[in-house]
Amino acid sequence: MEIFLPTGEWMINQGLVGFVRIARKAGHHIEMKQDGICFDSSIFNTMAKDYFTYFLEKFSVADRDETRLKKILSQCRKEETFKEAKKKLDESLKRTWDKAKNYCSDTAEGTEMSLLIEQIKGYDQFEDIEQIEKEVNRYLDLLKTPFINEKQTVNFFKLSILQPYFGQNSFLNISLNKLAIEEQIQRIHQDYIVPILCELKLKQLLMNAEDENQLLSWLKECPYKPIKNLHKTWKKTSLADIRENENEQFLSCSFFDEWYAFEHLNEGHFVPLQVSSSNALNYYWDFDNGMKIPISNLAKFILFCAPAGAALSPNGNQSSFVQIDGSMNKLFEVNERYALLREEESPLNEIIFDLVTELKEKGNANHRNYLFIDYSSDYRLRKTILNYFDLPRSLSRFFVNEHKLLKRMHYSLRNALAYDFLTRRDAKWRIFNVLRQCIEKKYSSLDAQTAVVVRHLYQKYLEGDGDVKIDSKTESKSIWFLYNCGREVRQKYVEKGQEPKVQGIAYRLLNATKANNKKTFMDSLIRVYMSLELPMPSLFLQVLHEEKLDFATVANAFIAGLVSQPNDKQPEGGNE
């Protein structure tokens, strides 16, 4: 039977992305549609095992330990860093053994691992590096022994990855930790997959049963109680009457309305929503005491796949997801890239900038709306901390079109500005601080000037609401003119042997700008031009009426030019 599941709210979309990842990892075919996914119901025959295997391989403790230990080993290979790195290596090996010995201390593998730890600890000379590396590699081979790695990994992903999402439901209950892997997989099958198979069978029989006896005989033996109970309701009802009143007898799923709901949503289905407890209501759902949200077992399982759809922090305690408007294929692609960037542990604002600009470079961006969701949950405290950044079409378009200009700046300033734009903070305060450093330490002011241009363009894109075409060259032309005015004034002071005056003038102008004191700024500027016998450009009238450029843009561009260094030159083409 072919099943279609539509996209929807962010938590369902995260579940769909996770479901696709799990299914594709297991070799199943999932077809991406414009507004959802399509697949054959036979996928559920092995889905419990596929689900468990995905997390077992994704979060392999042995693989994570190997990555960390080999990174330290690379430092041990350098004589100048050997002693410090060797100390880290010993400490890290001890931590891995403290975890592993709970599962293998009384085995031959455990005995050998313990001996290797002691031998490696005894090496303290750089000349021993080859032997150290050989024995560490042997230790890692033992650490990958299935019964050692699997037990550690299962306990890690159950506790750190899944429990924050689902509490101790089903196989996550700590009382079941001693079960063998096959027994835990069977528990997932029984609690999550069997109800879906029963829902599917019910739909098929309601459509294709030849008479009510065929339907009733199956209901009598159905392993899922809420559906089995229908036998009592329908045992004296004809198949024709059942079909005629079908839609009146069932609640529709709140997520997939073509599916019937046999359960009600609660935090056990998705802890971050926290809706069933009287002291943990989530008003995003407009939830009220006594009101319940019907949910199908299929939607319940899709939510169960949500952890696989998230970009997770290394320890698993922080989840992130990108919700976008557009096709399911774009949604999946964006989150695939986002997960890779998160694994590199970059700051969120840097990730967002890199993500949007990379999609542009690949020709995949379409100035769409992005919602970046970052959250963590603790089911024991019934607490969820959720942060989100809304990236509307206007800001998306800005990042996409101006990414080359943004990349001209040092990455620290670029990412700081990106954070300001994402949180709707006025970047002029950051530019003030950059200019002050340029004045004090005589740094190049090109980054500061580029930031002035970037801030102005950002304002223009927001004004256009993502639809108005912005001519970046034209918009930045006046700003670079003001910058060059500042350079001209500086050069005049240099020619007159009065260069030290520049710093005092720059401080005075910057302080007036920060205080939004236009009168003081203009008075100081007029005196500067008069003392140098230079004509004052009419563009400075923008300070007063701010028709095309705001006061901060005019002032900061001039100051950036005033404190520029001899080698600071306007890039060819201005902002190309």
URMOLIN-V686046 format. One record per backbone hydrogen bond with DSSP energy under -1.0 kcal/mol. CO is the residue of the C=O (numbers start at 1). NH is the residue of the N-H. If there is no record, write none. Layout:
co->CO nh->NH
co->CO nh->NH
//
This chain:
co->1 nh->41
co->3 nh->39
co->5 nh->37
co->9 nh->13
co->10 nh->14
co->11 nh->15
co->12 nh->16
co->13 nh->17
co->14 nh->18
co->15 nh->19
co->16 nh->20
co->17 nh->21
co->18 nh->22
co->19 nh->23
co->20 nh->24
co->21 nh->25
co->22 nh->26
co->23 nh->28
co->24 nh->27
co->31 nh->38
co->33 nh->328
co->35 nh->7
co->36 nh->33
co->37 nh->5
co->38 nh->31
co->39 nh->3
co->40 nh->43
co->41 nh->44
co->42 nh->45
co->46 nh->50
co->47 nh->51
co->48 nh->52
co->49 nh->53
co->50 nh->54
co->51 nh->55
co->52 nh->56
co->53 nh->57
co->54 nh->58
co->55 nh->59
co->57 nh->60
co->60 nh->64
co->61 nh->65
co->62 nh->66
co->63 nh->67
co->64 nh->68
co->65 nh->69
co->66 nh->70
co->67 nh->71
co->68 nh->72
co->69 nh->73
co->70 nh->74
co->72 nh->76
co->73 nh->77
co->75 nh->78
co->78 nh->81
co->81 nh->85
co->82 nh->86
co->83 nh->87
co->84 nh->88
co->85 nh->89
co->86 nh->90
co->87 nh->91
co->88 nh->92
co->89 nh->93
co->90 nh->94
co->91 nh->95
co->92 nh->96
co->93 nh->97
co->94 nh->98
co->95 nh->99
co->96 nh->100
co->97 nh->101
co->100 nh->103
co->101 nh->105
co->104 nh->107
co->107 nh->111
co->108 nh->112
co->109 nh->113
co->110 nh->114
co->111 nh->115
co->112 nh->116
co->113 nh->117
co->114 nh->118
co->115 nh->119
co->116 nh->120
co->117 nh->121
co->118 nh->122
co->120 nh->123
co->125 nh->128
co->126 nh->129
co->128 nh->132
co->129 nh->133
co->130 nh->134
co->131 nh->135
co->132 nh->136
co->133 nh->137
co->134 nh->138
co->135 nh->139
co->136 nh->140
co->137 nh->141
co->138 nh->142
co->139 nh->143
co->140 nh->144
co->142 nh->145
co->145 nh->148
co->145 nh->149
co->146 nh->150
co->148 nh->152
co->149 nh->153
co->150 nh->154
co->151 nh->155
co->152 nh->156
co->153 nh->157
co->154 nh->158
co->155 nh->159
co->156 nh->160
co->157 nh->162
co->158 nh->163
co->162 nh->165
co->162 nh->166
co->163 nh->167
co->165 nh->271
co->166 nh->169
co->169 nh->172
co->170 nh->173
co->173 nh->176
co->174 nh->177
co->176 nh->179
co->180 nh->184
co->181 nh->185
co->182 nh->186
co->183 nh->187
co->184 nh->188
co->185 nh->189
co->186 nh->190
co->187 nh->191
co->188 nh->192
co->188 nh->193
co->189 nh->194
co->193 nh->197
co->194 nh->198
co->195 nh->199
co->196 nh->200
co->197 nh->201
co->198 nh->202
co->199 nh->203
co->200 nh->204
co->201 nh->205
co->202 nh->206
co->203 nh->207
co->204 nh->208
co->205 nh->209
co->211 nh->215
co->212 nh->216
co->213 nh->217
co->214 nh->218
co->215 nh->219
co->216 nh->220
co->224 nh->228
co->225 nh->229
co->227 nh->230
co->228 nh->231
co->229 nh->233
co->230 nh->234
co->231 nh->235
co->234 nh->237
co->238 nh->242
co->239 nh->243
co->240 nh->244
co->241 nh->245
co->245 nh->249
co->251 nh->261
co->256 nh->259
co->259 nh->253
co->263 nh->295
co->266 nh->269
co->270 nh->273
co->277 nh->280
co->282 nh->285
co->283 nh->286
co->288 nh->291
co->293 nh->265
co->294 nh->254
co->295 nh->263
co->296 nh->300
co->297 nh->301
co->298 nh->302
co->299 nh->303
co->300 nh->304
co->301 nh->305
co->303 nh->306
co->305 nh->308
co->306 nh->309
co->311 nh->320
co->313 nh->316
co->318 nh->313
co->319 nh->375
co->320 nh->311
co->321 nh->373
co->323 nh->371
co->327 nh->331
co->328 nh->332
co->329 nh->333
co->330 nh->334
co->331 nh->335
co->332 nh->336
co->333 nh->337
co->334 nh->338
co->335 nh->339
co->336 nh->340
co->337 nh->341
co->338 nh->342
co->339 nh->343
co->342 nh->345
co->347 nh->351
co->348 nh->352
co->349 nh->353
co->350 nh->354
co->351 nh->355
co->352 nh->356
co->353 nh->357
co->354 nh->358
co->355 nh->359
co->356 nh->360
co->357 nh->361
co->358 nh->362
co->359 nh->364
co->360 nh->363
co->369 nh->325
co->370 nh->391
co->371 nh->323
co->372 nh->389
co->373 nh->321
co->374 nh->387
co->375 nh->319
co->376 nh->385
co->378 nh->383
co->383 nh->378
co->385 nh->376
co->387 nh->374
co->389 nh->372
co->391 nh->370
co->392 nh->396
co->393 nh->397
co->394 nh->398
co->395 nh->399
co->396 nh->400
co->397 nh->401
co->398 nh->402
co->402 nh->406
co->403 nh->407
co->405 nh->408
co->406 nh->409
co->410 nh->414
co->411 nh->415
co->412 nh->416
co->413 nh->417
co->414 nh->418
co->415 nh->419
co->416 nh->420
co->417 nh->421
co->418 nh->422
co->419 nh->423
co->420 nh->425
co->426 nh->429
co->427 nh->431
co->428 nh->432
co->429 nh->433
co->430 nh->434
co->431 nh->435
co->432 nh->436
co->433 nh->437
co->434 nh->438
co->435 nh->439
co->436 nh->440
co->437 nh->441
co->445 nh->449
co->446 nh->450
co->447 nh->451
co->448 nh->452
co->449 nh->453
co->450 nh->454
co->451 nh->455
co->452 nh->456
co->453 nh->457
co->454 nh->458
co->455 nh->459
co->456 nh->460
co->457 nh->461
co->458 nh->462
co->459 nh->463
co->460 nh->464
co->461 nh->466
co->464 nh->467
co->464 nh->468
co->470 nh->472
co->471 nh->475
co->472 nh->476
co->473 nh->477
co->476 nh->480
co->477 nh->481
co->478 nh->482
co->479 nh->483
co->480 nh->484
co->481 nh->485
co->482 nh->486
co->483 nh->487
co->484 nh->488
co->485 nh->489
co->486 nh->490
co->487 nh->491
co->488 nh->492
co->489 nh->493
co->490 nh->494
co->491 nh->495
co->492 nh->496
co->493 nh->498
co->494 nh->497
co->498 nh->501
co->499 nh->502
co->501 nh->505
co->502 nh->506
co->503 nh->507
co->504 nh->508
co->505 nh->509
co->506 nh->510
co->507 nh->511
co->508 nh->512
co->509 nh->513
co->510 nh->514
co->511 nh->515
co->512 nh->517
co->513 nh->516
co->516 nh->518
co->517 nh->521
co->518 nh->522
co->519 nh->523
co->520 nh->524
co->521 nh->525
co->522 nh->526
co->523 nh->527
co->524 nh->528
co->525 nh->529
co->526 nh->530
co->527 nh->531
co->528 nh->532
co->529 nh->534
co->537 nh->540
co->538 nh->541
co->539 nh->542
co->540 nh->543
co->541 nh->544
co->541 nh->545
co->542 nh->546
co->550 nh->554
co->551 nh->555
co->552 nh->556
co->553 nh->557
co->554 nh->558
co->555 nh->559
co->556 nh->560
co->557 nh->561
co->558 nh->562
co->559 nh->563
co->561 nh->564
co->565 nh->568
co->571 nh->574
co->573 nh->575
//
